[in-house]
Amino acid sequence: MGADHLAHKELLWKLSSTYLPNDVGSLQRSLVRHVEYTLARRRYKLDDNTFYQATAHSVRDRLIERWTDTQQYSAKVGAKKVYYLSLEFLIGRSLGNAVSNLGLRGAYAEALRQIGYNLEDIMSEEKEPALGNGGLGRLASCFLDTLATQNYPAWGYGIRYKYGMFEQRILNGQQVEFPDYWLTDGNPWEVERLDVQYPVRLFGHVREFKDQEGNTRYAWQGGEVVMAQAYDTPIPGYGTYNTNNMRLWSSKPSHEFDLASFNAGNYYGAVEAKERCESITSVLYPNDATDEGKRLRLKQQYFFVSATLQDIFRRFKKSVGRTATTKIQDMPKKVAIQLNDTHPAIAIPELMRLLLDVEYLSWEEAWEISRNVFAYTNHTILPEAMEKWSVPMITELLPRHMQIIYEINHRFLLEVQKLWPNDDTRLSAMSIIEESTPKMVRMSNLAVIGSHTVNGVAMIHTKLLKSTLFPDFLLMWPEKFINVTNGVTPRRWLLQANPALSSIYTGMVGPGWVNDLKRLEPIKTMAQDALFRQRWRAAKQTNKNAVVDWLYKTMGIQVNPNALFDMQVKRIHEYKRQLLNVLGIVHRYAEITQATPEQRNQMVPRVCIMAGKAAPGYVMAKNLIMLVCAVSEVVNADAACRDLLKVIFIPNFNVSLAELLIPASDVSQHISTAGLEASGTGNMKFVMNGGLIVGTMDGANIEIAQAIGEHNMFTFGAKASEVAAIRRTMSHHPPKIDPRLQRATQMIRSGVFGKPKDGEYHQLLDAIDPHKDVYLTAQDFPSYLRAMDEADAQFQLEEKWTAKCIESACSMWMFSSDRTIREYAAKIWNVEPLPFRPPKHQN
Ligand code: GPU
């Protein structure tokens, strides 16, 4: 190395090694610089949107410093990394999260205020990226926040959909889907890495040949090659320099591809083919916990997995190059890959292919590595959600993978036969291949066989997973199955969403609770303090007032701010039983209209808020939305209800709306048929924000009840252990219908809420006929009403109610994703935190 070179290096280091200043004046200069030079706008007459863009760029500069330093540091150390592979990341807005995690919220607010802007207004200019459906995608984003906050070297990998989750509008009382083109204003949070692109092959054929040692080898050739383009988004931790990376892939045509088709003289055909390439990452499939089995979806999955594994492999091999002692067999010491449900499970045969066909390892060596790299999280036991791909489809699209899957299965079934000779029933249940016409590949079996650990997401879910979904696998590998109960990040769901409550917490115990939720526990005793209860109620009222104002401003609806705010906000699904909620509302409406004025005076006023999207092809879910809207119209217009009952369906539920609504709830509903909601995560957010739950003994509700005390939850309904027997008996001994349910359904059927022409309401109600009440809606109705009445009664005891809320909210530490991720790190990934401390820092 020459002296010149060293001098240049030193100068470069000097020029770049200080962090940007964060005093108010410097922030202002950075904002104005971005307005002038990044956005190329004049300095006067700027709208909020321009200032949003400028603020985002200014914050991004500060993220980038920490991000590149963190990445460089972890590469230097050669630490083991976690890769969280997910087809969905429901990140929500970034600006508020970034300034808060950087500790710069106050400084930016002040910098903006002095030049005539309001940070909150600026923040609401951000278009929310909705690259996920619901709980599964949001969980992935909570995990990324915690991984960064706890200094774990971890990357998220996913797809940069051009169109995210559709925008839901309600037109004529029905859901209508509109495309969500979220990139119209560009995306200041991402960096396009033009130097990170990988070819991804589809279709083609497999060539068999002998290598030098005479072993039979396979090469996948021909077909089409698409390019995967990386886009990186920094994920800042809270109160740490560590900033992780979320890498999302976008598809584009490859040059080879272009030339071949154009040279063939088929201009139109070639352009169409180009469009087809880009279409791979164009749209998020809007199905939540249901599988559509569409070909383009398999292409998406493979495209994403192939690019991701090439990237992980390249990084790993670079690190092998750095230390002479590491070899490819050490991959599991450096790489942990978590499969977020089976959506990325094609990664298992893909890694096998790389190890066999590219690295020339033996099958045994490759399998050993692969199995020690992958772990799989299951998020549902609903049969309709189990991913299956037809053998002919995989054979056409991914011929080599089909071979590898068959080989994995063959070797696996030999093991099964050794354990259980002549047990064909067990063999066919455990096989990756379902012997149907056409044959199907069961992705969940592949994921279990190819992973070292399989986890469920709440205690009851893991139990059911073991007993109903994978009982044979459990016998074979009892230690493979573990539980890791879900959690949510207190940064977004408390600190950002609920400043009123957060400042109470910080005032009581200091700011440390934000990444150590256990510190809230001592506040429980304050439930006995009348003055504290009053402050608590004031915070809740602030949040309720914000919703009242929002409802009036955006929907023109006036509601009573003192009413009990009751919310059910989540994807619309039969198993989540929004229908039970609506029937309860109709019952309440009937009670109000039939009550005397004196009786009305005794009733507790309620605002019933529902929100959530229905998959576009899910008829029952769409009918449900129709019914809610119709009920809302009639009830809200009825003078008898006035202040006593309002029913509101809020369109286009998303992360930002959740941040507004959740802190304002008194009661929220998590009322799935027992055994069917794997965990639920909304339930955790509501209780953390000082709301109480009306819920079934399902998913994480059970563990929440344990943590906060059962007396603090309004539980009802059949237990999971009773469901099967109830279903069995109902066909020949249908239970008597509760007269109140009879009245409610009669009102709906008779047209009190209109008569849609295709009999949509009849369809909904026929499904709860006591003979075939699959989701036990009629069955659970009486106990549901009892729980609701109990909530009403308790709500009137204001002081006691507040005490319940305080006790509950301050007992929620175990539902922080910080606890969840520590468990993943210890039990599954075997990774350690790697805090990065900057060598030089001038603030
Ligand atoms: N979940 Br599978 C989804 O949101 N989407 C899916 O495709 C599948 C599961 C949810 C579960 O329904 C919910 O109970 C759970 O809390 C969440 O995943 C995160 O584990």
Boltz pocket constraint, residues with backbone or C-beta under 6 A from the ligand:
constraints:
  - pocket:
      binder: B
      contacts: [[A, 133], [A, 134], [A, 135], [A, 136], [A, 137], [A, 139], [A, 287], [A, 288], [A, 289], [A, 290], [A, 341], [A, 378], [A, 379], [A, 380], [A, 385], [A, 457], [A, 486], [A, 676], [A, 677], [A, 678], [A, 679], [A, 680], [A, 681], [A, 699]]
      max_distance: 6.0
